[in-house]
Amino acid sequence: MSGKVIVVVADLDNAAHGEINVMESQEEAAQLVETLIESGYDQARVRAFAAEEFNIRVYHRPVVALTTAADADAGEEPEAANAGGEVDQEEDVPAASAKPAASLLTMEAASEPFMRNGLRFSAQFGPA
């Protein structure tokens, strides 16, 4: 086995917390475990794991909501369009809708950057 080794030393009070050491080889990990046990750590608190790094890919899916000027005046929140990840078929858009779209663009440009509906963009991604 040529991968890295993770040595975990659990806390006395809470086994879910502790110290993690990432070692480059099994020999280094064995030396660390020997040193810990000789220093008086309980053998049950010391664990070693074979480690292999995984690649992480993060995908962002855009959510688009289309509103008209009347919706903006009424203060209605648009529903999350395409929440299931399905692709909607294109609908016919009347020519009269070009004017409200232009006014939406100017309203969006006038608002504070990275803000929508009074919330900062980064605040919408809090902890779960």
C-alpha positions in Angstrom: 0.0 0.0 0.0 1.6 3.3 -1.1 -1.1 5.8 -0.2 -1.2 8.2 2.7 -2.2 7.2 6.2 -4.5 9.2 8.5 -3.8 8.8 12.2 -6.7 10.0 14.5 -6.3 10.5 18.2 -9.8 10.9 19.9 -10.3 13.4 22.8 -10.9 11.9 26.3 -14.2 13.7 26.8 -15.7 13.3 23.3 -14.6 10.6 20.9 -16.2 12.5 18.0 -13.5 15.2 18.4 -9.7 14.8 18.2 -6.5 15.3 16.4 -5.9 14.2 12.8 -2.4 13.6 11.4 -1.9 12.8 7.7 1.3 10.8 7.2 3.0 10.1 3.9 3.8 6.5 4.5 2.9 3.5 6.7 6.3 3.7 8.4 5.8 7.3 9.5 2.3 6.5 10.8 3.6 3.5 12.7 6.3 5.7 14.3 3.6 8.2 15.3 1.4 5.5 16.8 4.3 4.1 18.8 5.2 7.5 20.1 1.6 8.2 21.1 1.2 4.9 23.0 4.6 5.2 24.7 3.5 8.7 25.8 0.5 7.3 27.6 -2.3 7.6 25.1 -4.9 4.8 25.5 -4.7 2.5 22.5 -8.5 2.7 22.0 -8.2 6.4 21.3 -5.7 6.0 18.5 -6.9 4.9 15.1 -5.1 4.6 11.7 -6.9 4.7 8.3 -5.6 4.2 4.7 -6.4 7.3 2.8 -6.9 7.9 -0.9 -7.8 11.4 -2.1 -10.9 11.9 -4.2 -11.3 14.5 -6.8 -14.2 16.9 -6.1 -16.3 18.4 -8.8 -18.8 21.2 -8.0 -21.6 21.9 -10.4 -23.8 25.0 -10.2 -27.2 24.9 -11.8 -28.6 28.3 -12.7 -32.2 29.0 -11.8 -34.0 31.5 -14.0 -37.2 33.3 -13.2 -38.9 35.6 -15.7 -41.1 38.4 -14.5 -43.0 41.3 -16.0 -43.2 44.9 -14.9 -46.6 44.2 -13.4 -45.2 41.4 -11.3 -42.4 43.7 -10.0 -45.0 46.4 -9.1 -47.2 43.9 -7.3 -44.2 42.7 -5.2 -44.8 39.1 -6.0 -42.0 36.6 -5.6 -41.4 34.6 -8.8 -41.4 30.8 -8.4 -38.2 29.0 -9.0 -38.2 28.2 -12.6 -37.0 24.7 -13.6 -36.6 23.5 -10.0 -36.7 19.9 -11.1 -33.8 20.4 -13.6 -36.1 19.8 -16.6 -35.8 21.8 -19.8 -38.9 23.7 -20.6 -40.0 24.0 -24.2 -39.7 27.5 -25.7 -42.9 29.5 -25.7 -44.0 32.2 -28.1 -43.3 35.6 -26.6 -45.5 38.5 -27.9 -43.7 41.5 -29.4 -45.2 43.8 -26.7 -43.1 42.0 -24.1 -39.9 43.6 -25.4 -40.7 46.9 -23.7 -41.1 45.5 -20.1 -37.9 43.5 -20.6 -36.0 46.7 -21.4 -37.4 48.3 -18.3 -36.3 45.3 -16.2 -32.8 45.6 -17.5 -32.6 49.3 -16.5 -34.1 48.5 -13.1 -31.5 45.7 -12.6 -28.6 48.0 -13.7 -29.7 50.7 -11.2 -29.9 48.3 -8.2 -26.9 47.6 -6.0 -24.6 44.9 -7.4 -24.9 41.4 -6.0 -28.3 42.2 -4.5 -31.7 40.9 -5.3 -34.9 41.4 -3.4 -33.0 43.1 -0.7 -30.7 40.1 -0.1 -27.0 39.9 -0.8 -26.3 37.0 -3.2 -23.8 35.3 -0.9 -26.3 35.4 2.0 -28.6 33.0 0.0 -26.1 30.2 0.4 -25.9 29.7 4.2 -25.2 26.5 6.1 -27.7 23.7 5.7 
